[in-house]
Amino acid sequence: MTVLDIAGLTVRIRGTEILRGVDLSLEAGRIQGLAGESGSGKTMTGLAVMGLLPAGAVVDGSITYGGRELLALSARQHNALRGTEIAMVFQDPSTSLHPMLAVGAQLTDHLRHHQRIGRASARQRAVDLLGRVRIPDPAGALRRFPHEFSGGQRQRIAIAIALACSPKVLIADEPTTALDVTVQAGVLHLLRDLAADLGLAVLLVTHDLGVMSAVADRVAVMRHGEVVENGERHQVFTAPAHPYTASLLASLPGAVGGVQTLDDVRALEGS
């Protein structure tokens, strides 16, 4: 089932065309990968969905979610949607988590603001969320600060905050770039399980084709602000239709990125 649909999305900033007619659909329970080199427009696509484009950006096309045209929403309406129904996880959790606030405060403040629930209910929900993203001793973790966790654990906490209000869409922007390969595998496994268990529609933005080959159900490839190829993972990696996709795959040494399947991800996580 299609949850969010992007059609003909064009973004211009100070006269420069950043996105050029992007078409993508996100489906419940599936991960749509969005790959491409730096500057191809991957992150800008996610920011357009979130309503976080730079001031002065000129946007054309359509982004529909739940029968609503997101590009027609006011700033207040977009604020109400952001974090509750559509959430985003960024590349570096050190910049998205407040260094001076305990993890519990960051989770419960978010919940109480959006869901208008009491302190005790918010705390229990926070413990449940940390358990779901596999943070050890979730109750104790509420009292700790971001610097007391590893990079992989901080990213899991950022994912927990993004999931706090049970969104239908999760945009993950390069969520494993700063992590070593074993920790990366654990985060990828987590995203795969969350999509399946919660029916999340996930847009996974990354330049790493190895990440795509591990967890994405569909893979879209961007170049110069355009989606040049979009198809099922197996088709894109074994029989790419566009020369640019073929050149990206050919430039990789040996197997794609070293991580090819979810089984490989699980094997790395258990190593």
N, C-alpha and C positions, 0 to 999 in steps of 0.2 A: 504494500500500500504506500503510495507516494504521500509523504508528509510535508515536504517543502519542494517547491519547483522554481527554478531560476530560468528565465527565458529572455534571450536577447539582451543580457545585462551589459550596459556600456557605462564606463566611468571616465570622466575627464577632470583633470586637476590642472588648473592654470593653463588651460588650452591643450594639455598633453593627454592623449587618449591612453588610459591605463588598462582598461578592460574593453574588449571589442566583441560584443555580442556573445557573451558566455551563456551556454545552456547546460544545466545540470538538474538532476532530480535526486532527492534523498528519500530513501524508503525505510520504513520502520523495521528495526532489527537487522539492518544491513549497514556495512561500512563502505562509503563512497570515497575512494582515494582521489586525491588531487595532487599530481606530481608536476615538477618542472624546475628549471634552474632558477637561481635568484633573479628577481625582477620580472618574472613571467606573469605575475598577477595573482598568485595563489592566495597569499595572505589578504590582499585587497578584496578578493571574492568573499572571504569569511567576514571581513570587516563590514562589507556592504550588507550582508545578511544581518549582522548585529546592529546596524545603524550607527557604526562608529567611524565612518569615513571622515577625512579631514574637512575642516571648514572650507567652504567654497567649492567642494566637489559637485560636479554636474552629473546626474545619474539618469539614464534612460533604461527602458526595458521593464522587466517585471520580476518580482520575488513574491510568491504567494505562499501563505502558510495558514492552514485551517480556514480556507476560503477568504482570507484577508490579504489585501495587497500591502505588503510591508513598506513599499516605497511611498505610499500615500499616508502613512501614519504620521501623526504629530510627534514631536520630541517626547512629550509626556506619555503618549500611547506606546512609543517604542521603549521607553524606560520601564513601563509596566510589564512588557513582554520579555525584556532582556533579563536573563537570570532565572526567570520563572518557567518559561516555555522554550526558550532558546538560550543555550549557555555556551560559553567558550572557555577553553583551556589554552593558555599561552605557552610559548617555548620555554621560558625561564621562570620557574615557580618562585625564585628569589625576588623577582620584581612584582609578582602578583600577590604574594603573601606579605602582610605587614610585619616587619621584623620586631616591632615593639609590642605586639599583641599576642597573647597565648592563642594556640590553635582553637581552643574551645570558644573563646570570645569571637574569633573570626567566623566560626561555623554558626554559633547560636545567634549572633547579631544579624547575620544574613537571614536566618530562618525567621527570627522574630519580626524583622522588618517586612519581609515579603508575605509571610503566612499568618501573622498576627496571633502567634501561639505563646503560651506561658513559658517561663524560664525552665521549669522542670521538663516540660514536653520537648522543648528545644534541645535541652541537654541530652535527653534520651535519644532523640533523633540524631544528634551529632555523634553519639557513641555508635549507633547503628551504622551510620555512614562510614565512619572510620573503620569499623569492622568489615564492611562490604568491600572497601578498597584495600583491605588486608594490612592495616597498620597494627603492629603488635600492641597489646594492652591498650585498647582504644580509650577506655575510661581514664587511664593515667595519662595518655597522650594529650587529652584536653588541657592539661595544666602546663604543658611544655610549649616552648617557643620554636619558631621555624628553624633557627640555627642549630637546634638540638637534634634535628633529623638529617638523614642523608639526602642527597639530591633526588634519588628515586622515591623516597618516602615523602619529600616535599611535593613532588609532582602528584603522588597519590592523594595527598591532602588537598591540593588544588582541584583535582578531579572530584573529590568528595564535596567540596564547596560548590562546584559547578552542578553537581547532582542534587543539592540540598532540597530544591523545590520541585523535584521530579520533572525536569524538562523533557520535551519530546524530541528535541534536536540538540546534539552536542557537536560543536566545532572544535576540533583539536588541531591547533596550529603548531606544527613541528614539536610534538610533545616529548619526543625522546632524543632530540638532537644533542643535548648536553650530557647524556647518560652513557655509561659504558655498555658494552653489548649485552652482558648478562642482565643488568638492571633494565635496559631497554626492552629485553624480551619479556620481563615480568609486566611492564607497563602495557606492552602490546597485548599480551594475554588478557590483562585486566580489561582493556577496551573491548576486545572481542567478546568476552563474557558479559560485560555490561550491555552491549548491543543486543546480544541474544536474550539475556535474562529480563531486561527492562523494556525491550522493544524500541530501544533508542535508534534514531536515525543519525548516523555519525558521518561528518565530513572530516576526513583525515588529511590534513595538508602536510606535505613533506617533499623534500628534494631527494629523499633516499628511496630508491626503487626496491631495495631490500626490505624496507618496512612495508612497502606496498605489497610485495609478493608474499609477505607473512600473513597479513590480516585483512586486506581489502577484499570486498566482494566484487566491486567494480573499480576500474582504474580510469581516470581521466588524465590526459597529459596536456599541459599548457605550454604555449610558446608565444611570447610577445603579446600577452593579453588575450589570447584566443585558446579555446579548447580544440586541439587538433586531432585528438582521438579520445574516444570514450567507449569502453566495452567491458565485458566480463573479464575478470583477472586472468584466467587461463588463456583467453583469446588474445589479450593485449601482449602477454609475455611470450606466448609461443608463436603467434602469427600477427605481429603488429601491422596495421594497415597503413600507417603514415611513415614516411621516410625519417622524420625527426625522432619518432619513438624508436624505430629500428636503430638509429644512430646512437641514441642514449643507451640502449641495451648492448649494442656492440662495443661501447666504450668501457663497459664494466669488465674487470678481470674475472674470468671463470664464471661461476654461478652468480646470479643476481644478488649482489649485496651480502652474500654469505648466509642470509636468513630467507628461506624460500617458502616454508609452509608453517601452519599453526603447530604441527608436530615438532618442527624445528624450534619454534618459540618455547614450547613446553619443555623440550629437552634442555634448552639453554637455561630456563628458569629453574630447573631441577638440578643443574650442574653445580 
